[in-house]
Amino acid sequence: MRARTELMSSTGTSRSLKEVVRALGGVLSSPTPSYPLADDVQEVIRLYLDRHEEIEDQDSQRLQDELLNLYHKFVAQDSTKQPAFLGALRHLRLAIRGEDRLLEWWKLLLRPTFDRLGHDSTVAAAARELLLSVLVYDDDDDLDGELAHVSELFAQEVLDVYLEKTSIPGVDHEGDFAVDDHARLIGNHLESVLVDFGRKKPKVRVWCTWGRSCSSHRSLGINQS
């Protein structure tokens, strides 16, 4: 009886994951994927999350593998698909458990997205929303401390990139210090993320690059009033 129950559970999990993959594949295969995601796609994701309120590690890895397949198939070589895919990751955030899986998306997608960021407000908004979904969490949902831990890791990553883009000026043709325009653009976007993070989680502190503990908004010298 137990084996039958486990089999039925596994079958249901597999079916719901296939539905998510099918829905996202349909979105990403479109020449112009919609962003935000359509209501019917969000509903498929919501049903999947309802079935996985306490997702097992193996199920989270299956989801990660499917998302990586979708990324490499549709998104890696086509930046127009990025907003929709970033939106999908944001909606699925709570099912992507463990720092290694989330940091994989930071290295593979988020950090490169910010490094190549132009004036496309849609990409910037999608990346920002995904970052904030990792940084800002509900304390009541963080029973084992994982959300806080991952938030701290991401806050440090974002702060490090912000400092990299804004704290080391170049020298212009007249010998004056100048920050590259593209670096300034990236810095402005990341500063906005950190300000929102500081406002929503004011008690969270990160370890600044120069070796002392400080809150994100304080390290930037930002007045939150």
MODELLER restraints for C-alpha pairs under 7 A, 6 or more apart:
rsr = mdl.restraints
at = mdl.atoms
rsr.add(forms.Gaussian(group=physical.xy_distance, feature=features.Distance(at['CA:16:A'], at['CA:48:A']), mean=5.73, stdev=0.5))
rsr.add(forms.Gaussian(group=physical.xy_distance, feature=features.Distance(at['CA:17:A'], at['CA:48:A']), mean=6.90, stdev=0.5))
rsr.add(forms.Gaussian(group=physical.xy_distance, feature=features.Distance(at['CA:19:A'], at['CA:44:A']), mean=6.98, stdev=0.5))
rsr.add(forms.Gaussian(group=physical.xy_distance, feature=features.Distance(at['CA:20:A'], at['CA:44:A']), mean=6.09, stdev=0.5))
rsr.add(forms.Gaussian(group=physical.xy_distance, feature=features.Distance(at['CA:20:A'], at['CA:45:A']), mean=6.06, stdev=0.5))
rsr.add(forms.Gaussian(group=physical.xy_distance, feature=features.Distance(at['CA:21:A'], at['CA:66:A']), mean=6.97, stdev=0.5))
rsr.add(forms.Gaussian(group=physical.xy_distance, feature=features.Distance(at['CA:23:A'], at['CA:41:A']), mean=5.99, stdev=0.5))
rsr.add(forms.Gaussian(group=physical.xy_distance, feature=features.Distance(at['CA:25:A'], at['CA:70:A']), mean=6.94, stdev=0.5))
rsr.add(forms.Gaussian(group=physical.xy_distance, feature=features.Distance(at['CA:27:A'], at['CA:33:A']), mean=5.44, stdev=0.5))
rsr.add(forms.Gaussian(group=physical.xy_distance, feature=features.Distance(at['CA:28:A'], at['CA:74:A']), mean=6.21, stdev=0.5))
rsr.add(forms.Gaussian(group=physical.xy_distance, feature=features.Distance(at['CA:28:A'], at['CA:81:A']), mean=6.28, stdev=0.5))
rsr.add(forms.Gaussian(group=physical.xy_distance, feature=features.Distance(at['CA:29:A'], at['CA:74:A']), mean=6.84, stdev=0.5))
rsr.add(forms.Gaussian(group=physical.xy_distance, feature=features.Distance(at['CA:33:A'], at['CA:81:A']), mean=6.28, stdev=0.5))
rsr.add(forms.Gaussian(group=physical.xy_distance, feature=features.Distance(at['CA:33:A'], at['CA:84:A']), mean=6.23, stdev=0.5))
rsr.add(forms.Gaussian(group=physical.xy_distance, feature=features.Distance(at['CA:34:A'], at['CA:84:A']), mean=6.38, stdev=0.5))
rsr.add(forms.Gaussian(group=physical.xy_distance, feature=features.Distance(at['CA:35:A'], at['CA:83:A']), mean=6.30, stdev=0.5))
rsr.add(forms.Gaussian(group=physical.xy_distance, feature=features.Distance(at['CA:35:A'], at['CA:84:A']), mean=5.22, stdev=0.5))
rsr.add(forms.Gaussian(group=physical.xy_distance, feature=features.Distance(at['CA:36:A'], at['CA:84:A']), mean=6.67, stdev=0.5))
rsr.add(forms.Gaussian(group=physical.xy_distance, feature=features.Distance(at['CA:36:A'], at['CA:87:A']), mean=6.71, stdev=0.5))
rsr.add(forms.Gaussian(group=physical.xy_distance, feature=features.Distance(at['CA:37:A'], at['CA:84:A']), mean=6.41, stdev=0.5))
rsr.add(forms.Gaussian(group=physical.xy_distance, feature=features.Distance(at['CA:37:A'], at['CA:87:A']), mean=6.88, stdev=0.5))
rsr.add(forms.Gaussian(group=physical.xy_distance, feature=features.Distance(at['CA:49:A'], at['CA:95:A']), mean=6.87, stdev=0.5))
rsr.add(forms.Gaussian(group=physical.xy_distance, feature=features.Distance(at['CA:55:A'], at['CA:95:A']), mean=6.40, stdev=0.5))
rsr.add(forms.Gaussian(group=physical.xy_distance, feature=features.Distance(at['CA:60:A'], at['CA:95:A']), mean=5.99, stdev=0.5))
rsr.add(forms.Gaussian(group=physical.xy_distance, feature=features.Distance(at['CA:60:A'], at['CA:96:A']), mean=5.61, stdev=0.5))
rsr.add(forms.Gaussian(group=physical.xy_distance, feature=features.Distance(at['CA:60:A'], at['CA:97:A']), mean=6.24, stdev=0.5))
rsr.add(forms.Gaussian(group=physical.xy_distance, feature=features.Distance(at['CA:64:A'], at['CA:96:A']), mean=6.83, stdev=0.5))
rsr.add(forms.Gaussian(group=physical.xy_distance, feature=features.Distance(at['CA:75:A'], at['CA:81:A']), mean=5.37, stdev=0.5))
rsr.add(forms.Gaussian(group=physical.xy_distance, feature=features.Distance(at['CA:75:A'], at['CA:82:A']), mean=6.12, stdev=0.5))
rsr.add(forms.Gaussian(group=physical.xy_distance, feature=features.Distance(at['CA:82:A'], at['CA:123:A']), mean=6.75, stdev=0.5))
rsr.add(forms.Gaussian(group=physical.xy_distance, feature=features.Distance(at['CA:83:A'], at['CA:122:A']), mean=6.52, stdev=0.5))
rsr.add(forms.Gaussian(group=physical.xy_distance, feature=features.Distance(at['CA:83:A'], at['CA:123:A']), mean=5.19, stdev=0.5))
rsr.add(forms.Gaussian(group=physical.xy_distance, feature=features.Distance(at['CA:83:A'], at['CA:126:A']), mean=5.38, stdev=0.5))
rsr.add(forms.Gaussian(group=physical.xy_distance, feature=features.Distance(at['CA:86:A'], at['CA:126:A']), mean=5.83, stdev=0.5))
rsr.add(forms.Gaussian(group=physical.xy_distance, feature=features.Distance(at['CA:86:A'], at['CA:127:A']), mean=6.31, stdev=0.5))
rsr.add(forms.Gaussian(group=physical.xy_distance, feature=features.Distance(at['CA:86:A'], at['CA:130:A']), mean=6.51, stdev=0.5))
rsr.add(forms.Gaussian(group=physical.xy_distance, feature=features.Distance(at['CA:87:A'], at['CA:126:A']), mean=6.04, stdev=0.5))
rsr.add(forms.Gaussian(group=physical.xy_distance, feature=features.Distance(at['CA:87:A'], at['CA:130:A']), mean=6.98, stdev=0.5))
rsr.add(forms.Gaussian(group=physical.xy_distance, feature=features.Distance(at['CA:90:A'], at['CA:130:A']), mean=4.87, stdev=0.5))
rsr.add(forms.Gaussian(group=physical.xy_distance, feature=features.Distance(at['CA:90:A'], at['CA:133:A']), mean=6.40, stdev=0.5))
rsr.add(forms.Gaussian(group=physical.xy_distance, feature=features.Distance(at['CA:96:A'], at['CA:102:A']), mean=6.87, stdev=0.5))
rsr.add(forms.Gaussian(group=physical.xy_distance, feature=features.Distance(at['CA:99:A'], at['CA:150:A']), mean=5.69, stdev=0.5))
rsr.add(forms.Gaussian(group=physical.xy_distance, feature=features.Distance(at['CA:110:A'], at['CA:127:A']), mean=6.66, stdev=0.5))
rsr.add(forms.Gaussian(group=physical.xy_distance, feature=features.Distance(at['CA:114:A'], at['CA:186:A']), mean=6.33, stdev=0.5))
rsr.add(forms.Gaussian(group=physical.xy_distance, feature=features.Distance(at['CA:117:A'], at['CA:186:A']), mean=6.69, stdev=0.5))
rsr.add(forms.Gaussian(group=physical.xy_distance, feature=features.Distance(at['CA:128:A'], at['CA:193:A']), mean=6.45, stdev=0.5))
rsr.add(forms.Gaussian(group=physical.xy_distance, feature=features.Distance(at['CA:132:A'], at['CA:193:A']), mean=6.93, stdev=0.5))
rsr.add(forms.Gaussian(group=physical.xy_distance, feature=features.Distance(at['CA:132:A'], at['CA:197:A']), mean=6.89, stdev=0.5))
rsr.add(forms.Gaussian(group=physical.xy_distance, feature=features.Distance(at['CA:134:A'], at['CA:151:A']), mean=5.78, stdev=0.5))
rsr.add(forms.Gaussian(group=physical.xy_distance, feature=features.Distance(at['CA:135:A'], at['CA:151:A']), mean=4.38, stdev=0.5))
rsr.add(forms.Gaussian(group=physical.xy_distance, feature=features.Distance(at['CA:135:A'], at['CA:154:A']), mean=6.61, stdev=0.5))
rsr.add(forms.Gaussian(group=physical.xy_distance, feature=features.Distance(at['CA:135:A'], at['CA:155:A']), mean=6.59, stdev=0.5))
rsr.add(forms.Gaussian(group=physical.xy_distance, feature=features.Distance(at['CA:135:A'], at['CA:197:A']), mean=6.63, stdev=0.5))
rsr.add(forms.Gaussian(group=physical.xy_distance, feature=features.Distance(at['CA:136:A'], at['CA:151:A']), mean=6.96, stdev=0.5))
rsr.add(forms.Gaussian(group=physical.xy_distance, feature=features.Distance(at['CA:136:A'], at['CA:197:A']), mean=6.43, stdev=0.5))
rsr.add(forms.Gaussian(group=physical.xy_distance, feature=features.Distance(at['CA:136:A'], at['CA:200:A']), mean=6.93, stdev=0.5))
rsr.add(forms.Gaussian(group=physical.xy_distance, feature=features.Distance(at['CA:136:A'], at['CA:201:A']), mean=6.74, stdev=0.5))
rsr.add(forms.Gaussian(group=physical.xy_distance, feature=features.Distance(at['CA:137:A'], at['CA:147:A']), mean=6.63, stdev=0.5))
rsr.add(forms.Gaussian(group=physical.xy_distance, feature=features.Distance(at['CA:152:A'], at['CA:206:A']), mean=6.31, stdev=0.5))
rsr.add(forms.Gaussian(group=physical.xy_distance, feature=features.Distance(at['CA:155:A'], at['CA:206:A']), mean=6.72, stdev=0.5))
rsr.add(forms.Gaussian(group=physical.xy_distance, feature=features.Distance(at['CA:156:A'], at['CA:206:A']), mean=6.17, stdev=0.5))
rsr.add(forms.Gaussian(group=physical.xy_distance, feature=features.Distance(at['CA:156:A'], at['CA:207:A']), mean=6.78, stdev=0.5))
rsr.add(forms.Gaussian(group=physical.xy_distance, feature=features.Distance(at['CA:158:A'], at['CA:190:A']), mean=6.80, stdev=0.5))
rsr.add(forms.Gaussian(group=physical.xy_distance, feature=features.Distance(at['CA:160:A'], at['CA:209:A']), mean=6.70, stdev=0.5))
rsr.add(forms.Gaussian(group=physical.xy_distance, feature=features.Distance(at['CA:162:A'], at['CA:187:A']), mean=5.23, stdev=0.5))
rsr.add(forms.Gaussian(group=physical.xy_distance, feature=features.Distance(at['CA:162:A'], at['CA:190:A']), mean=6.07, stdev=0.5))
rsr.add(forms.Gaussian(group=physical.xy_distance, feature=features.Distance(at['CA:162:A'], at['CA:191:A']), mean=6.94, stdev=0.5))
rsr.add(forms.Gaussian(group=physical.xy_distance, feature=features.Distance(at['CA:165:A'], at['CA:183:A']), mean=5.00, stdev=0.5))
rsr.add(forms.Gaussian(group=physical.xy_distance, feature=features.Distance(at['CA:165:A'], at['CA:184:A']), mean=6.71, stdev=0.5))
rsr.add(forms.Gaussian(group=physical.xy_distance, feature=features.Distance(at['CA:165:A'], at['CA:187:A']), mean=5.77, stdev=0.5))
rsr.add(forms.Gaussian(group=physical.xy_distance, feature=features.Distance(at['CA:166:A'], at['CA:179:A']), mean=6.77, stdev=0.5))
rsr.add(forms.Gaussian(group=physical.xy_distance, feature=features.Distance(at['CA:166:A'], at['CA:183:A']), mean=6.76, stdev=0.5))
rsr.add(forms.Gaussian(group=physical.xy_distance, feature=features.Distance(at['CA:166:A'], at['CA:184:A']), mean=6.44, stdev=0.5))
rsr.add(forms.Gaussian(group=physical.xy_distance, feature=features.Distance(at['CA:166:A'], at['CA:187:A']), mean=6.08, stdev=0.5))
rsr.add(forms.Gaussian(group=physical.xy_distance, feature=features.Distance(at['CA:169:A'], at['CA:177:A']), mean=5.80, stdev=0.5))
rsr.add(forms.Gaussian(group=physical.xy_distance, feature=features.Distance(at['CA:169:A'], at['CA:178:A']), mean=5.30, stdev=0.5))
rsr.add(forms.Gaussian(group=physical.xy_distance, feature=features.Distance(at['CA:169:A'], at['CA:179:A']), mean=4.67, stdev=0.5))
rsr.add(forms.Gaussian(group=physical.xy_distance, feature=features.Distance(at['CA:170:A'], at['CA:177:A']), mean=5.63, stdev=0.5))
rsr.add(forms.Gaussian(group=physical.xy_distance, feature=features.Distance(at['CA:170:A'], at['CA:178:A']), mean=5.18, stdev=0.5))
rsr.add(forms.Gaussian(group=physical.xy_distance, feature=features.Distance(at['CA:170:A'], at['CA:179:A']), mean=5.79, stdev=0.5))
rsr.add(forms.Gaussian(group=physical.xy_distance, feature=features.Distance(at['CA:171:A'], at['CA:177:A']), mean=4.53, stdev=0.5))
rsr.add(forms.Gaussian(group=physical.xy_distance, feature=features.Distance(at['CA:171:A'], at['CA:178:A']), mean=5.52, stdev=0.5))
rsr.add(forms.Gaussian(group=physical.xy_distance, feature=features.Distance(at['CA:172:A'], at['CA:178:A']), mean=6.01, stdev=0.5))
rsr.add(forms.Gaussian(group=physical.xy_distance, feature=features.Distance(at['CA:194:A'], at['CA:216:A']), mean=6.15, stdev=0.5))
rsr.add(forms.Gaussian(group=physical.xy_distance, feature=features.Distance(at['CA:194:A'], at['CA:217:A']), mean=6.59, stdev=0.5))
rsr.add(forms.Gaussian(group=physical.xy_distance, feature=features.Distance(at['CA:195:A'], at['CA:217:A']), mean=5.70, stdev=0.5))
rsr.add(forms.Gaussian(group=physical.xy_distance, feature=features.Distance(at['CA:198:A'], at['CA:216:A']), mean=5.91, stdev=0.5))
rsr.add(forms.Gaussian(group=physical.xy_distance, feature=features.Distance(at['CA:198:A'], at['CA:217:A']), mean=5.41, stdev=0.5))
rsr.add(forms.Gaussian(group=physical.xy_distance, feature=features.Distance(at['CA:199:A'], at['CA:224:A']), mean=6.81, stdev=0.5))
rsr.add(forms.Gaussian(group=physical.xy_distance, feature=features.Distance(at['CA:204:A'], at['CA:215:A']), mean=6.24, stdev=0.5))
rsr.add(forms.Gaussian(group=physical.xy_distance, feature=features.Distance(at['CA:205:A'], at['CA:213:A']), mean=6.51, stdev=0.5))
rsr.add(forms.Gaussian(group=physical.xy_distance, feature=features.Distance(at['CA:205:A'], at['CA:214:A']), mean=5.33, stdev=0.5))
rsr.add(forms.Gaussian(group=physical.xy_distance, feature=features.Distance(at['CA:205:A'], at['CA:215:A']), mean=4.15, stdev=0.5))
rsr.add(forms.Gaussian(group=physical.xy_distance, feature=features.Distance(at['CA:205:A'], at['CA:216:A']), mean=6.60, stdev=0.5))
rsr.add(forms.Gaussian(group=physical.xy_distance, feature=features.Distance(at['CA:206:A'], at['CA:213:A']), mean=5.87, stdev=0.5))
rsr.add(forms.Gaussian(group=physical.xy_distance, feature=features.Distance(at['CA:206:A'], at['CA:214:A']), mean=5.63, stdev=0.5))
rsr.add(forms.Gaussian(group=physical.xy_distance, feature=features.Distance(at['CA:206:A'], at['CA:215:A']), mean=5.70, stdev=0.5))
rsr.add(forms.Gaussian(group=physical.xy_distance, feature=features.Distance(at['CA:206:A'], at['CA:216:A']), mean=6.50, stdev=0.5))
rsr.add(forms.Gaussian(group=physical.xy_distance, feature=features.Distance(at['CA:207:A'], at['CA:213:A']), mean=4.60, stdev=0.5))
rsr.add(forms.Gaussian(group=physical.xy_distance, feature=features.Distance(at['CA:207:A'], at['CA:214:A']), mean=6.25, stdev=0.5))
rsr.add(forms.Gaussian(group=physical.xy_distance, feature=features.Distance(at['CA:208:A'], at['CA:214:A']), mean=6.39, stdev=0.5))
